[in-house]
Amino acid sequence: MSFSNWLSQQDNIKFDYEPLKNSFLNAKKSYVNSLQDAQINVSRFNLNAFFYKVENKTKQYPNQENLLKALNSKNVNYIWDQHRKFMNWSRQDNQLYSSIRDLNKDVWTYIDWLKKDSFNLEKSIQDLDNLIQDSLQKTEEFLVRLKEEISQVISRSNWKGSLITIQPIPPQENNLPTIEPSDWVYVYIGNNHHAFFNLGFNNGKIEIDEILEGDDDVFDSEQTKSDYFLLINELKSPGSTTKGKKLTLFTARPKSDREFYLKTKTLPINIFLGNNFDNIEGISRDFEERDIWRVKIDSRYLTQTLDGKIKHYQVTSPDAIVDSMELLSTES
């Protein structure tokens, strides 16, 4: 690929930060609301009533003395340590745990009350804004690195010019948005944002998830479809679309198509194959009247959709040339 063509392809790789930014703003709003609620609770806090409640609700606790000692110490770390031990003990009895759950909130309020003189809402909000900016910057560094990887794929392969949109996946904890760098992204191929896969790095190695199965309704063109699977294959195994290896696989095809497969030298796109005969034979029982074939084919024409001892593949290149096809058995 010439430098001018390569440069023009860079314009086809876009970043979309909007979902991440919106998630960060929602997380900030939630956190600020919790801080404001904590301020209200602190303003209503009654120290004597709190200790009276603790003493009465922890009578059954064997280490009540240690818990009260920690609360009286006003040492936050000591309090958390003893409170955690108390809560772990209370979970042994569901009825007891239910009866003291409100005490857990009271301890939180007590700790907020201890720190009330050092609390500054405006500073906390500024800290959140700084955290958002830092998370966006680190996410951008990750996306730039990813764009370099994708650019290398484009420069060395038969890329057909599809638009690529990289969208960082908003991080969550317990199904709630959090403010931290995103290390997984959606990679959309084409203009309609229907054809996508998930991508991240694990110990410096690319991981890809949520690979589509080639449904034509998902792709806005054959060009998009070709680029989608090419990108996945090249990211997972650089050079795989130009330097394949011969594989012996199995596929279950309708009996009605037997004559076609006895004569064909190519496989249609989207054909499903696997490396284990028993696995393919088992899958074929879910369908009526299937032949089981042994197929020798170059990996350049395939995308691997399942890894492990059992491997699954899909034909993702038009007119995939087969070295041989052998009819092994029939299923009815």
C-alpha positions in Angstrom: 0.0 0.0 0.0 1.3 3.4 -0.9 1.9 6.1 1.7 -0.9 8.3 0.4 -3.4 5.3 0.5 -2.2 4.4 4.0 -2.7 8.0 5.2 -6.2 8.1 3.8 -7.0 4.9 5.6 -6.1 6.6 8.9 -9.0 9.0 8.4 -11.3 5.9 8.4 -10.3 5.0 12.0 -12.5 7.1 14.4 -12.8 7.3 18.1 -16.2 7.7 19.8 -15.8 8.8 23.5 -19.4 9.9 24.1 -20.7 6.8 25.9 -17.6 6.8 28.1 -17.9 10.5 28.9 -21.6 10.1 29.7 -20.9 7.2 31.9 -18.3 9.2 33.8 -20.7 12.1 34.3 -23.4 9.7 35.6 -20.9 8.2 38.0 -19.9 11.7 39.2 -23.6 12.7 39.6 -24.2 9.5 41.7 -21.2 10.1 43.8 -21.9 13.7 44.5 -25.5 12.8 45.4 -24.1 10.3 47.9 -21.8 12.9 49.4 -24.6 15.4 49.8 -26.8 12.7 51.4 -23.9 11.9 53.8 -23.7 15.6 54.7 -27.4 15.6 55.6 -26.9 12.4 57.7 -23.9 13.9 59.5 -25.9 17.1 60.3 -28.6 14.9 62.0 -26.1 12.5 63.7 -26.6 12.0 67.5 -23.5 10.5 69.1 -25.2 9.3 72.3 -28.0 7.7 70.5 -25.5 6.0 68.2 -23.6 4.4 71.0 -26.8 3.3 72.8 -27.9 1.6 69.6 -24.6 -0.2 69.1 -24.5 -1.5 72.6 -28.0 -2.9 72.4 -27.7 -4.4 68.9 -24.4 -6.1 69.5 -25.1 -7.8 72.8 -24.9 -11.3 71.2 -21.5 -10.5 69.6 -18.7 -12.3 71.5 -16.2 -9.5 70.7 -18.5 -6.6 71.5 -15.9 -5.1 73.8 -13.3 -4.9 71.0 -15.9 -3.2 68.7 -16.9 -0.6 71.3 -13.2 0.0 72.0 -12.6 0.7 68.3 -15.6 3.0 68.0 -14.4 5.0 71.0 -10.8 5.2 69.7 -12.0 7.4 66.8 -9.3 5.7 64.7 -11.0 5.1 61.3 -8.8 2.1 60.3 -9.3 0.5 63.7 -13.0 1.0 63.4 -13.3 -0.4 59.9 -11.3 -3.5 61.0 -13.5 -4.3 64.0 -16.7 -3.4 62.1 -15.8 -5.7 59.3 -15.2 -8.6 61.8 -18.6 -7.9 63.4 -20.4 -7.8 60.0 -18.7 -11.1 59.0 -19.8 -12.7 62.2 -23.4 -11.5 61.8 -23.7 -13.0 58.3 -23.7 -16.5 59.9 -27.4 -15.9 60.9 -29.6 -14.4 58.2 -32.2 -13.1 60.7 -29.5 -11.5 62.9 -27.8 -9.9 59.8 -31.1 -8.5 58.6 -31.8 -7.0 62.1 -28.4 -5.1 62.2 -28.1 -3.9 58.6 -29.2 -0.4 59.5 -26.3 -0.4 62.0 -23.9 -0.7 59.1 -25.2 2.6 57.7 -24.9 4.2 61.1 -21.2 3.2 61.3 -20.7 4.8 57.9 -22.4 8.0 59.2 -20.3 7.9 62.4 -17.1 7.8 60.3 -18.3 10.6 58.1 -19.0 12.6 61.3 -15.5 11.9 62.6 -14.1 13.4 59.3 -16.6 16.2 59.0 -14.1 19.0 59.8 -11.8 17.9 57.0 -14.5 17.3 54.5 -14.8 19.8 51.6 -17.5 19.1 49.0 -16.0 21.5 46.4 -12.6 19.8 46.7 -14.3 16.3 46.4 -16.0 17.4 43.2 -12.7 18.8 41.9 -11.0 15.5 42.7 -13.7 13.7 40.7 -13.1 16.0 37.7 -9.4 15.4 37.9 -10.1 11.6 38.1 -12.3 11.9 35.0 -9.6 13.8 33.0 -6.9 11.3 34.1 -9.1 8.3 33.1 -9.9 9.9 29.7 -6.2 10.5 29.1 -5.2 6.9 29.9 -8.1 5.6 27.8 -6.9 7.8 24.9 -3.4 6.3 25.3 -4.9 2.8 25.1 -6.9 3.7 22.0 -3.9 5.3 20.2 -2.0 2.1 20.8 -4.9 0.1 19.5 -5.2 2.3 16.4 -1.5 1.6 15.7 -2.2 -2.1 15.8 -5.1 -1.7 13.4 -3.2 0.6 11.1 -0.5 -2.1 10.8 -3.2 -4.6 9.7 -4.5 -2.2 7.1 -1.1 -1.5 5.7 -0.2 -5.2 5.2 -3.5 -6.7 4.1 -6.1 -6.5 1.4 -8.2 -3.9 3.3 -11.2 -2.7 1.3 -11.7 0.7 3.0 -14.4 0.2 5.6 -14.9 2.8 8.3 -13.6 1.7 11.7 -15.1 3.2 14.9 -13.4 2.4 18.2 -15.6 3.0 21.2 -14.3 2.5 24.7 -16.6 0.4 26.9 -17.6 2.2 30.1 -16.2 0.4 33.1 -18.7 -0.8 35.7 -18.6 -2.3 39.2 -21.6 -4.2 40.5 -23.5 -3.0 37.4 -22.8 0.7 38.3 -20.7 3.1 36.3 -17.2 3.8 37.7 -14.6 6.4 36.9 -11.5 4.6 35.7 -9.6 4.1 32.4 -11.4 1.8 30.0 -9.3 -1.2 28.8 -12.0 -2.8 26.6 -13.5 -1.4 23.4 -16.2 -2.0 20.9 -14.8 -2.1 17.4 -17.4 -1.2 14.8 -16.8 -2.0 11.1 -18.9 -0.1 8.5 -21.4 2.8 8.8 -24.4 1.2 10.5 -22.7 0.3 13.8 -24.2 -3.2 13.7 -21.1 -5.2 12.9 -18.8 -5.1 15.9 -16.6 -7.1 18.2 -15.1 -6.5 21.7 -11.4 -6.1 22.1 -9.0 -5.7 25.0 -5.4 -6.4 26.1 -4.5 -9.1 28.6 -0.8 -9.2 29.7 0.1 -7.3 26.4 -1.8 -9.8 24.3 -4.9 -8.9 22.3 -8.2 -10.6 23.3 -11.3 -10.6 21.1 -14.8 -11.4 22.1 -18.4 -11.3 20.8 -17.5 -12.3 17.2 -20.5 -12.2 14.9 -21.4 -15.3 12.9 -21.6 -13.7 9.5 -25.3 -12.9 9.3 -25.7 -10.9 6.1 -28.3 -8.6 7.8 -25.6 -7.3 10.1 -23.2 -6.0 7.4 -24.0 -3.0 5.3 -22.0 -4.5 2.3 -19.8 -7.4 1.3 -16.8 -5.0 1.6 -17.7 -4.5 5.3 -18.1 -8.2 5.9 -14.7 -8.9 4.3 -13.0 -6.2 6.3 -14.7 -7.4 9.5 -13.3 -10.9 9.5 -10.0 -9.8 8.0 -9.4 -7.5 10.9 -10.3 -10.1 13.5 -8.0 -12.7 11.9 -5.1 -10.4 11.5 -5.4 -9.0 15.1 -5.5 -12.5 16.5 -2.8 -13.9 14.3 -0.8 -11.4 12.3 -0.2 -12.5 8.7 -2.9 -15.2 8.9 -4.9 -13.8 5.9 -1.8 -14.0 3.7 0.1 -16.9 5.2 -2.3 -19.6 6.1 -1.8 -23.2 7.2 -3.6 -26.4 6.0 -6.3 -27.6 8.4 -8.2 -30.8 8.4 -11.7 -30.1 9.7 -15.3 -31.5 9.7 -18.6 -30.1 8.7 -22.2 -31.3 8.6 -24.1 -30.4 5.5 -27.7 -31.2 4.3 -28.1 -34.5 2.5 -29.9 -32.6 -0.2 -26.6 -30.8 -1.1 -24.6 -33.9 -1.3 -24.1 -33.8 -5.1 -22.8 -30.2 -4.8 -20.2 -31.0 -2.2 -19.1 -34.1 -4.0 -18.1 -31.9 -7.0 -17.3 -28.5 -5.5 -13.8 -27.1 -5.3 -14.9 -24.2 -3.0 -17.0 -23.6 0.1 -19.6 -20.9 0.3 -19.2 -18.2 2.9 -20.6 -18.7 6.4 -20.1 -22.5 6.4 -19.5 -23.8 9.9 -16.6 -26.3 10.6 -14.9 -27.8 13.6 -11.8 -29.8 14.4 -13.5 -32.7 16.3 -15.6 -35.3 14.5 -17.7 -36.3 17.5 -18.5 -32.6 18.3 -19.7 -31.9 14.7 -21.6 -35.2 14.6 -23.3 -34.2 17.9 -24.3 -30.8 16.6 -25.6 -32.3 13.4 -28.2 -34.3 15.4 -30.1 -31.0 16.0 -30.8 -30.8 12.3 -32.5 -33.2 9.9 -30.6 -35.4 7.3 -27.0 -34.3 7.5 -23.8 -35.7 5.9 -20.6 -35.4 7.8 -17.6 -34.3 5.7 -13.9 -34.2 6.3 -12.5 -31.0 4.7 -8.9 -30.0 4.0 -8.7 -26.2 3.7 -6.3 -23.3 4.1 -6.9 -21.3 7.3 -6.7 -18.0 5.3 -10.3 -18.6 4.3 -11.6 -19.1 7.9 -12.2 -17.2 11.1 -11.9 -19.1 14.3 -14.9 -18.6 16.5 -14.1 -21.0 19.4 -10.7 -21.9 20.8 -9.7 -24.7 23.1 -9.6 -28.4 22.7 -12.7 -28.1 20.6 -12.2 -25.5 17.9 -14.9 -24.0 15.7 -14.4 -22.1 12.4 -16.4 -20.2 9.9 -15.8 -19.6 6.2 -15.4 -15.9 5.9 -13.8 -15.5 2.5 -15.8 -15.8 -0.7 -15.0 -18.8 -2.9 -12.8 -20.5 -0.2 -10.8 -23.1 -2.1 -10.8 -26.6 -0.6 -8.0 -29.1 -1.1 -10.3 -32.0 -0.6 -13.7 -33.1 0.7 -14.5 -36.6 1.8 -17.9 -37.9 2.8 -17.5 -39.8 6.1 -21.0 -40.6 7.3 -24.7 -39.6 7.1 -27.1 -38.6 9.9 -30.8 -38.8 9.6 
